[in-house]
Amino acid sequence: MSIETRVSRRDFFSRMADGVHGAALAALASPAVAAGPARAKSVIHLFMNGGPSQVDLFDPKPLLQRLAGSAPPRDIANEIEFTNEVGGMLPSPFAFQRHGKSGIEISELLPGLGSVIDDVCLIRSTYGEHFNHEPSLYLMHTGRTIPGRPSLGAWVSYGLGSENKNLPAYVVLDDPKGLPINGIQNWQSGWLPPAYQGTRFRSEGAPLLNLKPAGEAPNALVDARRQLLRRLDEAHAGQRPHQPELEARIASYEMAARMQIEATDALDLSKESEETRESYGLNQEATRSYGKRCLMARRLVERGVRFVQLFIEGQIWDNHSGLVEGLRYACEKTDKPIAALIRDLKQRGLLDSTLVLYSGEFGRLPLGQVRDNPAAAGRDHGPSGFTTWMAGGGVKGGLAYGATDDMGHRAVEKRVSVHDFHATMLHLLGLDFRTLVHERSGLKERLTDQYPAQVVSGILR
């Protein structure tokens, strides 16, 4: 099949896949832009709002000990946003320890990750384009530093469809304490059909509001109502063609009816063993919230959800000051649940088919911020070199890939752009980032846009 034929077919789906019958059509369709055999069937994206510090968590730099307090080099000084708060070079206050058969060094703050490091590929040479949160979040989630574009999960569900007609292909588990920076734009469908946007599931209370009817009714009456509504919807939509928002709304109502049983069951954590609940930290205050969402993510991919995205409260990794206290808090909340998720997926035979991604929007600079009070120092934003990681889904475990310079500032060896990160994710799902396109205003839009990108073959099994 030629690329032109594939694009034409995908263009057809972009107009049709959101209709009343489109969900079933998309679910049955094979990928139109296959890059080869898929290593992974689903993705869990652990997004760390604010930007975790690579030199304190993943990327030890002994040189910083010798440079402690010295003025930053010019190339670092040129990237500083808050110039009136610049301090000296700041070594990590935390010790690093080797873990696993691979002997990869990890911060003392991440004993959980250390316990599963042989299943994880650290990418120490990731780099971005912007030092502010909003553009960098857009870049990590949509491939550009501007708003209005489709998110990662939207592209994946657009390219692969759904494996479970009773659950959304793309689910978002945001923090009950509040939305991240850029809010719901992090999981929007942009100019892809609205059916591909992320569906928010709540981790507190009912997973979806208004999912069940207010009163009970006999099954025969419920079925009759649904059949009547379907006929009315089809008649209404038939008089208003080429309105994807209307079609998506109709499809969402039909999905809601099917989800009344499936979604409730998928997120019912009481069915898990006490041992499993304890491993995720559900019995501890610090880890309960994030642990619940990690466990929900496992239950969702187990049931065929393609893309699950987890967010954390506010910007707890944005440690401009109080670095020690801030990192201890953030790691205590997330480290144990993340390690439990990887072990649980592996024990259930799901890790090979589930790609786990970990990223912030950028990292941190290797110098201190809050000049007048070194004890309260933090770090400014650092997009030029930071650490992300992948696990499962066809990725080599026990690997530290690439490197930053000796100060941990800039990616210098085996550099991996955010676009490379995206291209590799799509490749592992069996999709070709070059031909996964959506035609819009004469343009063949891509997740990687027109930027040069490549699959990071060195991390693949």
Secondary structure, DSSP 8 states (H G I E B T S, - for coil): --HHHHHHHHHHHHHHTTSTTHHHHHHH---TTB-SS-S-SEEEEEE-TT---HHHHT---THHHHHTT----HHHHTT-S-GGGEEEE---SS-EEEETTTTEEEETT-HHHHHTGGGEEEEEEEE-S-SSHHHHHHHHHHSSSSSSS--HHHHHHHHH--S-TTS-SEEEE--TT---TTGGGGG--TTS-GGGS-EE--SSSSSSTT-S-SS---HHHHHHHHHHHHHHHHHHHHTS-S-HHHHHHHHHHHHHHHHHHHHHHHT-GGGS-HHHHHHTTTTSHHHHHHHHHHHHHHHHHHTT-SEEEE--STTTT--SB-HHHHHHHHHHHHHHHHHHHHHHHHHTT-GGGEEEEEE-S-EE-SEEE-TT-GGGBB--EE-SSEEEEEESTTB-SSEEE-EE-TTS-SEEES-EEHHHHHHHHHHHTTB-TTT--EEETTEEE-TTTTS-----GGGB-
